[in-house]
């Protein structure tokens, strides 16, 4: 094989995400999971490519894309969003080469930390990341439950919910200041552009959760009933915020609801289990240095964080 590496272009993204689908499905099936029926959306990589193309790379064998590496940065935080190689071309050094290409973005921008989320059972990938100085920091669990089961067990926490206006419909985007403060408190960095990306999507809706006139957190909810990211203000009641977000998710009529729950988030985990949630997929946060208040932050998905 004569593998070449180059920066990704917008027209590469659909094929690159098909590589991600093939690689991810091979791994899921190997460990008893169900294959994904469709490739991941190109919306977020397309957004990041427009913001900073230095984090997106493809590996090619001739004219065929056989690997895709995708990273993003916000402030001085670097995140590996996706790293996938076609199953038939794995174990040939392509993953390391793509990782090295994306890491140039971190080096060029003086990243203070580097992180990613990957399947906890993917020994080959975790070994690759360990060799590159990224260590397991926090277990994560994708948990899901039938909507009717959650409805039967869910009590009203008495918290108020205010929709966050879509962007750029919201003009100056007033949500930026208070969401930025929560993100800084919980993660150590702001994610203003990422909020604007989600608020510009018709696939999710966003809500501000309040109690007694104080902001208790925010939640994004997909049409399919997935909650995340979900941020719980440090002084808020975690159980009340989570149950309020789930109530919003149920209003959308989805057949099931789901969340990514950190292992350290004991209150959230207990709440989810009591509502009928069960673990579907184990994941792990890997990072250069420890970061984040994982009792109060539930990521959206591995690529978005």
Secondary structure, 3 states (H helix, E strand, C coil): CCEEEEECCHHHHHHHHHHHHHHHHHHHHHCCCCCCCCCCCCHHHHHHHHHCHHHEEEEEECCEEEEEEEEEEECCEEEEEEEEECHHHCCCCHHHHHHHHHHHHHHHCCCCEEEEEEECCCHHHHHHHHHCCCEEEEEEEEEEEEHHHHHHHCCCCCCEEEECCCCCCCCCCCHHHHHHHHHHHHHCCCCHHHHHHHHCCCCEEEEEEEECCEEEEEEEEECCCEEEEEEECCCCCHHHHHHHHHHHHHHCCCCEEEEEEECCCHHHHHHHHHCCCEEEEEEEEEECCCCCCCCCEECCCCCCC
